Amino acid sequence: MAETILDVRGLSVEYASDHGAVLAVDQVDFDLEGGEFLAIVGESGCGKSTLLFAIAQLLSPPAAVTAGSVTFKGRDMVRLTDSELRAVRWSEFSVVMQSAMNALNPVKTVAAQMLDVCRAHTSMSTAEIRQRSEEVLRLVSIDPVHLDSYPHQLSGGMRQRAMIAMALLFTPDLVIMDEPTSALDVVAQRSLMMQVKELQRDLGFAVIFVTHDMSLVSHFSDRLMVMYAGQVAELGSTQALFDAPLHPYSRGLLEAFPSIIGPRQLLTGIPGSPPDLANLPAGCRFAPRCPSAMQRCTSVLPDLLEVGGRLVRCVLYDNGGGNDGSPAPPGGDAAVGRRADASTESPASPALSGMGSAS
């Protein structure tokens, strides 16, 4: 078993507003092993990026972590000082932002920006920094001649790969990626994903990859976390989740993408819109949009249950279905869940540890 390098427990993030606190991330639990690829998916506004910024401690007012811990290689990131965080960032973990054009300095060349990073974190000479900068650009298949280019002189895919190269300057143990493919066409998306996966295999770093496109990570991630309204809706092996999603929201996300093989099928999608986080519905947050909703769903806040090696937040798997006579989930007793935090579970339950590659 690989070593667990990241352990997130009970993490909650709130945004202050004139009308009170808005809970954007609500009691999120997961861990990550060295070399693992975890994808986080969900609709816009479900808390994916806020979760990443909380893990990397990049939140700024009005957002703040209000509960929980983020333990990275034995240190609680939430309690580190700014100087302690500066020593960890880039060297042990790095972040690739959503839009490289916005994240890169438009008036500095790629070389100048890599120089700034290296001088802030190492005592390398200018010649050594130039050599390392050329090495990491080659890693992402960019000719080192582009070190002297400005961001606007690079294509969208090259800018994004330059950001990844900068994140790999010190060969960190964890690379956090916040929708790095959102501005790219589908061909460039696949090319970038294959590049990331190849680099991960060669260098051994772990990846947390946030996207709203489930199909994008189907062949690249080891595990998949589905978020809805700030909570974990489902978490488990990518292959298992794609083969047989347990949560109705996970099924809806999968049914929103067309298949390129087999007979043509009508895309159903998910009716309605995500809830207002400042005015959440009672009971299950997905109930107003759920095709499987029953009376109990509007009043009972579902627990995160362990079902067949996965975690799922749905009353369909709580003691075999609803108390109002609704049917039990398919699969018999094996599909009936128990609380993920039950005392009978070990601290690293199967659904929270690495479950093998889906690629």
VMD Tcl script that draws the C-alpha trace (Angstrom):
set ca {
  {0.00 0.00 0.00}
  {1.25 3.48 -0.86}
  {1.69 6.02 1.91}
  {-1.16 8.45 2.56}
  {0.18 11.95 1.92}
  {-3.04 13.95 2.31}
  {-5.80 13.44 4.88}
  {-8.81 15.77 4.82}
  {-11.27 15.42 7.70}
  {-14.47 17.36 8.40}
  {-13.37 20.29 6.22}
  {-15.88 23.14 6.03}
  {-15.54 26.52 4.33}
  {-17.88 29.49 4.72}
  {-18.21 32.75 2.82}
  {-19.24 35.77 4.85}
  {-22.08 37.79 3.34}
  {-24.48 40.56 4.32}
  {-27.16 37.93 4.87}
  {-25.06 35.58 7.00}
  {-22.50 32.85 6.41}
  {-22.78 30.74 3.25}
  {-21.53 27.17 3.67}
  {-19.68 26.34 0.42}
  {-17.86 23.19 1.60}
  {-19.61 21.06 4.19}
  {-17.79 18.40 6.27}
  {-15.73 16.91 3.45}
  {-13.64 13.78 4.21}
  {-11.16 12.01 1.94}
  {-7.53 10.96 1.77}
  {-4.97 10.64 -1.00}
  {-2.11 8.24 -1.45}
  {1.25 9.03 -3.02}
  {1.08 8.72 -6.81}
  {-2.73 8.55 -6.86}
  {-4.94 10.49 -9.30}
  {-8.16 11.75 -7.68}
  {-10.69 13.60 -9.83}
  {-13.38 15.84 -8.32}
  {-16.44 16.54 -10.48}
  {-19.73 18.37 -10.18}
  {-21.71 21.29 -11.56}
  {-20.49 24.85 -11.27}
  {-20.97 26.16 -7.75}
  {-20.80 22.78 -6.02}
  {-17.67 23.72 -4.03}
  {-14.93 21.98 -6.06}
  {-12.58 24.94 -6.46}
  {-13.28 26.22 -2.96}
  {-12.28 22.80 -1.62}
  {-9.00 22.94 -3.55}
  {-8.23 26.45 -2.35}
  {-8.92 25.35 1.22}
  {-6.53 22.40 0.85}
  {-3.81 24.65 -0.58}
  {-4.60 27.41 1.94}
  {-5.16 29.96 -0.80}
  {-8.53 31.21 0.44}
  {-8.93 34.93 0.98}
  {-11.71 36.92 2.66}
  {-14.67 36.62 2.69}
  {-13.91 32.85 2.55}
  {-12.49 31.01 5.56}
  {-12.04 27.46 6.83}
  {-14.45 27.12 9.76}
  {-13.94 23.46 10.71}
  {-11.85 20.40 10.01}
  {-8.24 19.63 9.20}
  {-6.02 19.23 6.12}
  {-3.07 17.03 7.04}
  {-0.38 17.00 4.35}
  {2.61 14.76 5.07}
  {1.91 14.93 8.79}
  {1.30 18.70 9.03}
  {-2.08 20.37 9.46}
  {-2.11 22.97 6.70}
  {-4.94 24.92 8.35}
  {-2.71 25.73 11.33}
  {0.51 26.62 9.49}
  {1.71 30.23 9.50}
  {2.26 32.14 6.25}
  {6.02 31.62 6.44}
  {5.57 27.89 7.06}
  {3.18 27.65 4.09}
  {5.66 29.46 1.83}
  {8.25 26.82 2.65}
  {5.86 24.02 1.66}
  {4.32 25.52 -1.48}
  {6.04 24.77 -4.78}
  {8.62 22.53 -3.10}
  {6.19 19.89 -1.74}
  {2.89 20.77 -3.39}
  {1.95 23.10 -6.23}
  {-1.21 24.43 -7.84}
  {-2.14 24.76 -11.52}
  {-4.80 27.43 -11.87}
  {-7.87 27.32 -14.10}
  {-6.85 29.97 -16.63}
  {-3.15 30.17 -17.46}
  {-3.66 33.51 -19.21}
  {-4.92 35.00 -15.94}
  {-2.48 33.14 -13.69}
  {0.68 34.01 -15.65}
  {2.10 37.53 -15.51}
  {1.40 39.06 -18.96}
  {4.40 41.45 -18.85}
  {7.02 38.83 -17.94}
  {8.49 36.06 -20.05}
  {8.10 32.43 -19.02}
  {11.80 32.41 -18.04}
  {11.40 35.49 -15.82}
  {8.46 33.94 -13.99}
  {10.31 30.68 -13.39}
  {13.28 32.72 -12.18}
  {11.07 34.48 -9.62}
  {9.75 31.14 -8.30}
  {13.20 29.58 -7.99}
  {14.72 32.62 -6.28}
  {11.86 32.70 -3.79}
  {12.36 29.07 -2.77}
  {15.99 28.12 -3.49}
  {19.53 29.50 -3.62}
  {20.11 28.29 -7.20}
  {22.25 30.43 -9.46}
  {20.81 32.13 -12.54}
  {22.48 29.55 -14.80}
  {21.11 26.65 -12.74}
  {17.61 28.15 -12.84}
  {17.82 28.51 -16.61}
  {18.92 24.88 -16.94}
  {16.11 23.64 -14.70}
  {13.57 25.78 -16.57}
  {14.64 24.22 -19.86}
  {14.34 20.73 -18.32}
  {10.77 21.20 -17.11}
  {9.66 22.73 -20.42}
  {11.00 19.65 -22.22}
  {9.03 17.50 -19.75}
  {5.80 19.03 -21.04}
  {6.90 18.86 -24.71}
  {7.65 22.57 -25.17}
  {10.81 23.70 -26.95}
  {13.00 25.67 -24.46}
  {13.17 28.49 -27.01}
  {9.75 29.51 -25.67}
  {11.28 30.42 -22.31}
  {11.78 33.88 -23.79}
  {8.15 34.11 -24.94}
  {5.44 36.13 -23.22}
  {2.17 34.36 -22.32}
  {0.24 36.01 -25.15}
  {2.72 34.58 -27.66}
  {1.83 30.99 -26.69}
  {-1.24 29.00 -27.68}
  {-3.79 28.08 -25.00}
  {-2.46 24.53 -24.74}
  {1.15 25.72 -24.50}
  {0.27 28.24 -21.78}
  {-1.41 25.52 -19.77}
  {1.58 23.18 -20.19}
  {3.91 26.02 -19.20}
  {1.90 26.36 -15.97}
  {2.30 22.63 -15.35}
  {6.04 22.93 -16.04}
  {6.28 25.71 -13.47}
  {4.41 23.54 -10.97}
  {7.02 20.78 -11.49}
  {10.10 22.96 -10.95}
  {10.85 21.27 -7.61}
  {9.23 17.87 -8.33}
  {6.50 18.15 -5.65}
  {4.66 15.21 -4.09}
  {1.24 16.70 -4.89}
  {-0.02 18.74 -7.85}
  {-3.45 20.35 -7.48}
  {-5.17 21.23 -10.77}
  {-8.22 23.49 -10.88}
  {-10.02 22.92 -14.22}
  {-6.83 23.35 -16.30}
  {-8.58 22.22 -19.50}
  {-11.67 24.45 -19.34}
  {-10.38 26.90 -21.99}
  {-9.14 24.21 -24.40}
  {-10.83 22.39 -27.27}
  {-11.48 18.65 -26.93}
  {-8.35 17.65 -28.87}
  {-6.11 19.86 -26.74}
  {-7.89 18.60 -23.60}
  {-7.05 14.99 -24.35}
  {-3.47 15.87 -25.30}
  {-2.98 17.74 -22.01}
  {-4.56 14.94 -19.97}
  {-2.29 12.34 -21.57}
  {0.70 14.57 -20.86}
  {-0.30 14.94 -17.18}
  {-0.81 11.19 -16.80}
  {2.55 10.42 -18.41}
  {4.34 12.91 -16.15}
  {2.62 11.44 -13.12}
  {3.78 7.94 -14.01}
  {7.35 9.13 -14.63}
  {7.72 11.41 -11.59}
  {5.35 9.71 -9.11}
  {3.47 12.77 -7.83}
  {-0.17 12.60 -6.71}
  {-2.85 14.63 -8.52}
  {-6.10 16.23 -7.43}
  {-7.89 17.24 -10.63}
  {-11.05 19.35 -10.55}
  {-13.40 19.48 -13.54}
  {-17.09 19.71 -14.34}
  {-16.71 17.16 -17.15}
  {-17.00 13.56 -15.91}
  {-16.08 12.09 -19.28}
  {-12.77 13.98 -19.32}
  {-11.29 11.97 -16.43}
  {-12.89 8.60 -17.17}
  {-9.64 7.03 -18.42}
  {-7.15 9.01 -16.34}
  {-8.22 9.05 -12.68}
  {-7.92 6.26 -10.12}
  {-10.77 7.52 -7.94}
  {-13.63 9.90 -8.53}
  {-15.36 12.22 -6.06}
  {-18.76 13.62 -7.04}
  {-19.71 16.80 -5.18}
  {-23.11 18.43 -4.89}
  {-24.00 21.60 -2.95}
  {-20.77 21.53 -0.95}
  {-21.00 17.86 0.07}
  {-19.54 14.59 -1.14}
  {-22.34 12.79 -3.00}
  {-20.28 9.75 -4.04}
  {-16.65 8.66 -3.79}
  {-15.03 5.52 -5.13}
  {-13.12 3.82 -7.91}
  {-13.52 5.65 -11.21}
  {-14.17 2.43 -13.09}
  {-16.80 1.24 -10.60}
  {-18.53 4.61 -10.57}
  {-18.73 4.77 -14.36}
  {-19.89 1.15 -14.61}
  {-22.62 1.46 -11.97}
  {-23.12 4.89 -10.34}
  {-24.96 4.66 -7.02}
  {-26.11 8.23 -6.40}
  {-28.91 9.58 -8.64}
  {-26.84 12.73 -9.18}
  {-23.87 10.68 -10.43}
  {-26.19 8.88 -12.84}
  {-27.57 12.20 -14.05}
  {-24.10 13.56 -14.75}
  {-23.19 10.45 -16.76}
  {-26.45 10.57 -18.72}
  {-25.71 14.18 -19.70}
  {-22.84 13.07 -21.96}
  {-23.41 11.30 -25.28}
  {-21.72 7.97 -26.00}
  {-19.71 7.59 -29.22}
  {-20.45 3.85 -29.37}
  {-23.65 1.80 -29.28}
  {-27.16 2.87 -30.23}
  {-28.18 6.51 -30.03}
  {-29.90 7.42 -26.79}
  {-31.84 10.48 -25.70}
  {-29.81 12.67 -23.35}
  {-31.96 13.27 -20.29}
  {-29.73 15.57 -18.23}
  {-30.69 16.81 -14.76}
  {-33.79 19.01 -14.39}
  {-33.70 22.21 -12.39}
  {-30.70 24.06 -10.97}
  {-28.32 23.56 -8.05}
  {-29.67 24.96 -4.76}
  {-28.83 28.37 -3.36}
  {-26.16 27.66 -0.73}
  {-27.52 30.51 1.36}
  {-30.98 28.90 1.39}
  {-30.54 25.14 1.28}
  {-33.60 22.86 1.14}
  {-34.48 20.67 4.12}
  {-33.41 17.05 3.95}
  {-31.39 15.85 0.96}
  {-30.03 18.77 -1.05}
  {-30.56 16.91 -4.32}
  {-34.17 15.90 -3.54}
  {-35.87 18.74 -5.52}
  {-34.13 17.50 -8.71}
  {-33.95 13.77 -7.97}
  {-35.99 11.30 -10.07}
  {-35.82 8.78 -7.21}
  {-36.90 11.20 -4.46}
  {-39.45 10.03 -1.90}
  {-41.20 11.67 1.01}
  {-38.41 10.84 3.43}
  {-35.84 12.70 1.30}
  {-37.44 16.08 2.01}
  {-36.91 15.80 5.76}
  {-33.97 13.43 6.39}
  {-30.43 14.68 5.84}
  {-28.68 11.57 4.45}
  {-25.43 10.29 5.94}
  {-22.40 9.33 3.90}
  {-22.68 5.53 3.76}
  {-20.24 2.84 2.74}
  {-21.75 0.65 0.02}
  {-19.69 -2.04 -1.64}
  {-16.35 -0.27 -1.14}
  {-17.73 3.14 -2.13}
  {-19.15 6.09 -0.23}
  {-22.57 7.43 -1.19}
  {-24.87 10.01 0.42}
  {-28.38 8.72 -0.28}
  {-31.24 7.26 1.79}
  {-31.79 4.60 -0.90}
  {-28.89 2.74 0.72}
  {-29.86 3.41 4.33}
  {-31.36 0.18 5.79}
  {-32.64 -0.95 2.41}
  {-34.65 2.07 1.36}
  {-37.17 4.47 2.83}
  {-39.47 3.80 5.75}
  {-42.42 4.74 3.58}
  {-42.45 1.45 1.73}
  {-40.07 2.41 -1.05}
  {-38.05 -0.40 -2.58}
  {-34.56 -1.34 -1.47}
  {-31.72 -0.54 -3.89}
  {-30.75 -3.14 -6.49}
  {-28.15 -5.64 -5.36}
  {-29.79 -6.92 -2.18}
  {-27.97 -6.75 1.15}
  {-24.66 -5.84 -0.53}
  {-26.20 -2.54 -1.66}
  {-27.36 -1.57 1.84}
  {-24.89 0.87 3.34}
  {-23.65 1.73 6.78}
  {-22.34 5.05 8.06}
  {-18.85 5.81 6.79}
  {-17.81 6.88 10.29}
  {-19.19 3.75 11.99}
  {-17.03 2.44 14.82}
  {-16.66 -0.91 13.07}
  {-14.68 0.72 10.27}
  {-10.93 1.10 10.32}
  {-9.60 4.68 9.99}
  {-8.64 4.02 6.36}
  {-11.70 2.31 4.96}
  {-11.56 0.82 1.43}
  {-13.57 3.67 -0.02}
  {-11.15 6.24 1.37}
  {-7.93 4.59 0.26}
  {-6.44 4.03 -3.21}
  {-8.51 1.60 -5.26}
  {-6.41 1.00 -8.36}
  {-6.15 2.76 -11.67}
  {-9.07 3.00 -14.03}
  {-6.85 3.77 -16.97}
}
mol new
graphics top color blue
foreach p $ca { graphics top sphere $p radius 0.5 }
foreach p [lrange $ca 0 end-1] q [lrange $ca 1 end] { graphics top cylinder $p $q radius 0.2 }
display resetview
